Amino acid sequence: MDTNAARPSRPRTVFTPEHEMFREQFRRFVEREIAPHHRDWERAGIVPREVWQKAGAQGFLCTMLDPEYGGAGGDFGHAAIIIEELARVNASGVAFQLHSDIVVPYIGSYASEARKREWLPRMAAGEIIGAIAMTEPGMGSDLKAVRTRAVRDGDHWVINGAKTFISSGQNAGLVIVVCKTDPEAGRRGVSLIAVEEGTPGFTKGRKLEKIGMHAQDTSELFFEDVRVPVGNLIGEENGGFRHLMHQLPQERLVIAVRAATSMETMLEKTIAYTKERQVFGHSVFDFQVHRFKLAQAKAEIAMFRVYVDDCIARHMKGELSGEEAAAAKLLGTEMQNRLLDDFLQMHGGYGYMAEYEIGRAWADARVGRIYGGSSEVMREIIARTL
Ligand SMILES: Cc1cc2nc3c(=O)[nH]c(=O)nc-3n(C[C@H](O)[C@H](O)[C@H](O)COP(=O)(O)OP(=O)(O)OC[C@H]3O[C@@H](n4cnc5c(N)ncnc54)[C@H](O)[C@@H]3O)c2cc1C
């Protein structure tokens, strides 16, 4: 099998030799500790916490975090490599990127020094798994409309409300909860408050049954008179919306990076499958209709690769705009869904079988157009710049 058949002939320039060495190390970790077990975790509906600790012990969590707080002191290139290597084996349940590149940056950027020293080293070690709880049963896209309420009472915040669809909800040791602290003030009345597992009144609800990403634990979370110290405020009181807007572009780039590698990997697998599978005395690949679709896919994926690598490079220089990140997420996830559907079709009935990676990747990919801000919300963000 020509495993490079689907790869763009253009060499990637975004990574340094040091990044590539890091990739080799993490790839070995994935092949040993993740890939052989992922199907079992899909059946269990959760990734064991020990996997996080093993990754933490080897420096694969919080790659961008300052070593002063236990991080690896790398850049977004290291983060991208973790995302790509997990995507390469379609380990969709292993939410290292949510923890390291989405949750930890809020704490690293906005928490008090005392809280950073308390939580970050344990997060880098994989002892505490992070989650972020924005979405509520009655609110998703319109973040400023959150109803979970936090009221100041002396040295504490008292939180009441419910969240849903929270990734790593069951595993989470620390949840950043998006709360209303001034209900009259719209987006200027939103704050981020961290709640630790075990805090009285904080309960985890159902592990939600999904149509894909089966190994990823996605949960409801409930807050009933949950009292946390005022020091658990992450960033400014009523400044939460601004902090979210600042961090969300990185979340969107994370999703786009995953989409790019998913498409490349699934194209490779589909080329191999269609060359092997015989129908009417020919390989599936011999039919021009399929060969042309694969050729078109290769061209489109190569084009997206250049765009997403440019976004990675620009993000490392601190130049990536919210609009560019939205474009990367929009194009990447829409293209991924369309192409994976074509690839599944070329697998015939086997494509629909869970034992084949294409079927699982297809179902896993569907949420990319919804979470992290839906495609419609991405179009709104881009449209505002027109
Ligand atoms: C597997 C999974 C994991 C998730 N993980 C997390 C998590 O860890 N933390 C978290 O907080 N949330 C998480 N979410 C929630 C996710 O971010 C929301 O589902 C998403 O933001 C959409 O919100 P909603 O589901 O309430 O849809 P709604 O906001 O009700 O949207 C319904 C429809 O209206 C469309 N729409 C919305 N606004 C506009 C507009 N301006 N113009 C046109 N159409 C529009 C939407 O695109 C969508 O098609 C997760 C969701 C899933 C499925």
The ligand as an SDF file (V2000), in Angstrom:
LIG
                    3D

 53 58  0  0  0  0  0  0  0  0999 V2000
  -20.3580   16.2440   21.5630 C   0  0  0  0  0  0  0  0  0  0  0  0
  -20.5160   17.6440   22.0550 C   0  0  0  0  0  0  0  0  0  0  0  0
  -19.5640   18.1740   22.9170 C   0  0  0  0  0  0  0  0  0  0  0  0
  -19.7420   19.4750   23.4170 C   0  0  0  0  0  0  0  0  0  0  0  0
  -18.8380   19.9480   24.3310 N   0  0  0  0  0  0  0  0  0  0  0  0
  -19.0910   21.1280   24.9500 C   0  0  0  0  0  0  0  0  0  0  0  0
  -18.2850   21.5760   26.0290 C   0  0  0  0  0  0  0  0  0  0  0  0
  -17.2940   20.9330   26.4200 O   0  0  0  0  0  0  0  0  0  0  0  0
  -18.6290   22.7460   26.6510 N   0  0  0  0  0  0  0  0  0  0  0  0
  -19.6980   23.4770   26.2540 C   0  0  0  0  0  0  0  0  0  0  0  0
  -19.9450   24.5060   26.8570 O   0  0  0  0  0  0  0  0  0  0  0  0
  -20.4800   23.0900   25.2210 N   0  0  0  0  0  0  0  0  0  0  0  0
  -20.2030   21.9290   24.5690 C   0  0  0  0  0  0  0  0  0  0  0  0
  -21.0010   21.5140   23.5390 N   0  0  0  0  0  0  0  0  0  0  0  0
  -22.1310   22.3280   23.1430 C   0  0  0  0  0  0  0  0  0  0  0  0
  -21.9560   23.0210   21.8010 C   0  0  0  0  0  0  0  0  0  0  0  0
  -20.9680   24.0060   21.8760 O   0  0  0  0  0  0  0  0  0  0  0  0
  -23.3360   23.5570   21.4040 C   0  0  0  0  0  0  0  0  0  0  0  0
  -24.1380   22.4390   21.0960 O   0  0  0  0  0  0  0  0  0  0  0  0
  -23.2680   24.5120   20.2340 C   0  0  0  0  0  0  0  0  0  0  0  0
  -22.6360   25.7260   20.5990 O   0  0  0  0  0  0  0  0  0  0  0  0
  -24.6590   24.8450   19.6650 C   0  0  0  0  0  0  0  0  0  0  0  0
  -25.5160   25.2300   20.6880 O   0  0  0  0  0  0  0  0  0  0  0  0
  -26.9870   24.5330   20.8090 P   0  0  0  0  0  0  0  0  0  0  0  0
  -26.7460   23.0760   20.7920 O   0  0  0  0  0  0  0  0  0  0  0  0
  -27.6710   25.1170   21.9680 O   0  0  0  0  0  0  0  0  0  0  0  0
  -27.7040   24.9380   19.4780 O   0  0  0  0  0  0  0  0  0  0  0  0
  -28.5650   26.2800   19.2670 P   0  0  0  0  0  0  0  0  0  0  0  0
  -27.7830   27.4470   19.7430 O   0  0  0  0  0  0  0  0  0  0  0  0
  -29.9160   26.0340   19.8120 O   0  0  0  0  0  0  0  0  0  0  0  0
  -28.6320   26.3190   17.6830 O   0  0  0  0  0  0  0  0  0  0  0  0
  -29.6120   25.6000   16.9170 C   0  0  0  0  0  0  0  0  0  0  0  0
  -29.3710   25.8770   15.4600 C   0  0  0  0  0  0  0  0  0  0  0  0
  -29.4780   27.2780   15.2210 O   0  0  0  0  0  0  0  0  0  0  0  0
  -28.3240   27.7140   14.5330 C   0  0  0  0  0  0  0  0  0  0  0  0
  -27.9790   29.0950   14.8430 N   0  0  0  0  0  0  0  0  0  0  0  0
  -27.5630   29.5900   16.0230 C   0  0  0  0  0  0  0  0  0  0  0  0
  -27.2760   30.8930   15.8990 N   0  0  0  0  0  0  0  0  0  0  0  0
  -27.5140   31.2210   14.6130 C   0  0  0  0  0  0  0  0  0  0  0  0
  -27.3900   32.4220   13.8520 C   0  0  0  0  0  0  0  0  0  0  0  0
  -26.9460   33.5420   14.4120 N   0  0  0  0  0  0  0  0  0  0  0  0
  -27.7570   32.3900   12.5460 N   0  0  0  0  0  0  0  0  0  0  0  0
  -28.1890   31.2450   11.9860 C   0  0  0  0  0  0  0  0  0  0  0  0
  -28.3120   30.0930   12.6360 N   0  0  0  0  0  0  0  0  0  0  0  0
  -27.9680   30.0790   13.9300 C   0  0  0  0  0  0  0  0  0  0  0  0
  -27.2270   26.7850   14.9760 C   0  0  0  0  0  0  0  0  0  0  0  0
  -26.1470   26.7840   14.0820 O   0  0  0  0  0  0  0  0  0  0  0  0
  -27.9710   25.4730   14.9850 C   0  0  0  0  0  0  0  0  0  0  0  0
  -28.0140   24.9670   13.6910 O   0  0  0  0  0  0  0  0  0  0  0  0
  -20.8310   20.2520   22.9980 C   0  0  0  0  0  0  0  0  0  0  0  0
  -21.7560   19.7120   22.0930 C   0  0  0  0  0  0  0  0  0  0  0  0
  -21.6190   18.4370   21.6400 C   0  0  0  0  0  0  0  0  0  0  0  0
  -22.6490   17.8950   20.7050 C   0  0  0  0  0  0  0  0  0  0  0  0
  1  2  1  0
  2  3  1  0
  2 52  2  0
  3  4  2  0
  4  5  1  0
  4 50  1  0
  5  6  2  0
  6  7  1  0
  6 13  1  0
  7  8  2  0
  7  9  1  0
  9 10  1  0
 10 11  2  0
 10 12  1  0
 12 13  2  0
 13 14  1  0
 14 15  1  0
 14 50  1  0
 15 16  1  0
 16 17  1  0
 16 18  1  0
 18 19  1  0
 18 20  1  0
 20 21  1  0
 20 22  1  0
 22 23  1  0
 23 24  1  0
 24 25  2  0
 24 26  1  0
 24 27  1  0
 27 28  1  0
 28 29  2  0
 28 30  1  0
 28 31  1  0
 31 32  1  0
 32 33  1  0
 33 34  1  0
 33 48  1  0
 34 35  1  0
 35 36  1  0
 35 46  1  0
 36 37  1  0
 36 45  1  0
 37 38  2  0
 38 39  1  0
 39 40  1  0
 39 45  2  0
 40 41  1  0
 40 42  2  0
 42 43  1  0
 43 44  2  0
 44 45  1  0
 46 47  1  0
 46 48  1  0
 48 49  1  0
 50 51  2  0
 51 52  1  0
 52 53  1  0
M  END
$$$$
